[in-house]
Amino acid sequence: MDAAILSRMEMSNERHGLLFHLFDVVLNIVIIVAIVGTIRTFLVSPFQVEGNSMVPTLEHREYIIINKLAYRIGEPKRGDVIVLRPPTDPKKPYVKRIIGVPGDTVIIEGGSVYVLREGLSEEVLLKEPYLSNKNAGHTYQAPPSGGNTDEIRYEVPEGHYFLLGDNRQGSLDSRSFRDETGAASPFVPEKSIAGRVWIIALPISKIHALEAPEYGI
């Protein structure tokens, strides 16, 4: 066979081999991106904490992992630390703790938090071991640092949750949430909850899973 014909065939084979290699690389990239996108959308997602509203549980610039699957197969529960989009600023994610679940009446009085569960006649003082000495016994009405110890009650409607930050005197939460008209909007619908905080990932010295406390109520 003519040498020129052999050369053209070899060049053609090389081009086909290169195209196949490029296609294989692109296909693998697409598959990886799709897998990562699916994982971040439906299973878990990283998130960086901004601000000090959850101190000492979570601190500014810590990295956490959000479990998005938890509320696809179950319901949010009291004590869970969650990432949400509040009515105050629906474009900006917040991190808060669930205090009241549907049917609860959350009572703030004298710097303490009480919960009256649906169907019961007596409220229970919420024991909150995650609060710092600065914040324990210092949960006030809005503004959080105002020191108003008068009683205020929040009756949590179906499909909604009442949230507080662990830094009670420095947290924008259900006590202060307002809608676009400026009206008080203390309850966050379940659809606005992105997921439960599962793991503190960074810094390395603080890596651990975050568990909801047992309130015993």
N, C-alpha and C positions, 0 to 999 in steps of 0.2 A: 504493500500500500504506500502511496505517495507520502513522503515525510511531511509535506505541508498540510495534507488532509489530517494526518495524525495530530499535528500541532493544534489545528483548529478544534478537533474533537476534545483534546485535553483541556484547552482553554474554555470550551463550552461546559465541560464537566466541572471545572473549577468554579465557573460562575454559578452553575446550578448548586454546587456544594456550598458556596458562600451565601447564596440566597436562602437555602434551606437552614443554614446556621443562624442567619439573621432572623428568619421567621421563628425558629425555635426559641431564640433569646427573647424576642418580643412576646411570644405566646406565654413564656414563663413569667415575664414581668406582669402581663395582664392577669394571669392566674394568681400571682402573689398579691397584687393590688386588690383583686376581688376578694381574696381570702381575708386580707387585713381589714378591708372595708366592712366586710360582713361581721368580723369579730368585733370591730369597734362600734358598729351600729347596733348589734343585737346581743353581744355577750359582755365584753369588758372594754374599758376605755381609760387611758391615762388622763389626769387632770392636775393642774397646779393650783394650789390654794393661794388666794389673794386676800390680804387683810388679816385682821386679828380677831374676827368675830367668834371664832371657835377655840380660842386659846383657853386652857392649855391642851385640849385634845388634839387640835390641829393648829399649826403655826404658819405664818406667812412664808410663802414660796416652797412649802413642802409639796412633794409629789405623791398623789394618791391614785389608786386603781379603783374605778367604779364598776360594780357588778350590775350590769343592765338586765341580766337574765333573771335576777332575783324577783323582780316584780312582774315578770311575764308568767312565772309559774307560781307566784305567791303574792301576798299583799304586804304593804308597808306596815310596820308595827312600831309601837311606842318605844322610843329609845334609839331607833335607827338613825344614823347620821347619813344624810342624803345630799345629792346634788339636784338642784331644782332651778326653774326659771320663775321668779316671783312676779306678781302683778305689777309691782313697782317699776321693774325694769326687765321685761320678758326676754330681752336680747342678751342679758348678762347672767351667767350661771352663778348661783349662790350655794354655799354649803351650810346646812343647819341641822338641828336635831328634832325629830318628831316627838312632840310632847302630848298632843291630843289626837286621837284617832276618831273616825266617824261615830257619833253618838255620845262622845265624851262632853262634859262641861269642864273647861279649864278655868280655874279660879286663881287669880293673882291677888294676894292680900298680905300686907305686913312684911313684904320682901320675900315671901315664900310662894311656892306653887302647889296648888291642890288639884286633884282630879276627881271628879264625880262621874263614875262610869254609868252608862245607860242601864236603867233598871234598878239602880241602887239608890238609897236615900241619904247616904252619908259620904261626904268627900274624904279623900285620903291625902295626907301630906306626901308629896313626891320626894323621896330620898334620892338625892343626886350626887353621888360620890365623885363624879367627873368635874364638878365645879371647884375652882380655886378658892382659897380663903377670902380673897377679895370679893368674889361673886356669891359665895354661899350665903343665903339669907338676904340677898340684895337684888332680887328680881322685882323691878318696878314697872309701872305703866309707862307708856310712851310720853316723853322721851325717856329712853332706858336709863339715863344717868340723872333723871330729874328727882328721884327720891320720893315719888308719890306712892304712899303705902295704902291708899284707899282700895277697897275691893273692886275688882272688875271681873266680869264673867264672859267667857267665850263658849258658846254652844256650837260644837263642830258638826256641820251638816254632812249628810251622806256623800261619800266620794271625795271628801276634802280632809285636810290635815292642818293642825296648828303647830307651828314651828318656833323654836327659840334657838339662839346661838348660845354656846357655853360661856362666852364672855358677856354675861348678862347686862353689864353696864356699858358695853361698847358694841352692840349688835343691832343691825337693822334686820328685824324679823317680823313675825306675825303681829307684834304689838304696834309696828310702824308701817306695815305694808298698806299701800293705797293704789287704787286703780287709776286709769287715765283721766278720770274726772276729778280726782283728788279725794274721793270718798274712801273711808276705811275699808280695807279688803284683807282681813286677817287670815283667811283660810285659803290654802293652796290646793287646787284640784289635783287628783292623782295623775292626770295626763301631763301636768307640768313637772313631774318628778322624773329626772333622767335615770336615776339609779341609786343604789346604796353604796356608800363608801365601804370598800372591802378590805383594802390593804393600804397602809402607809408605806410607800416604796422608797422614798428618799427624804432625808438623808439616811445612809446605810445604818447609822447608829440607832435609828428609830423604826426600822422595818418590823412590822408586826400586823397581824390581822386585827381589825376593829370589830369588837363584839358589842351588841346592845346590852345594857345593864338589865338585871332582873329587879324590877320595881316591887314585885310581890303584890300587885293590885289587879 
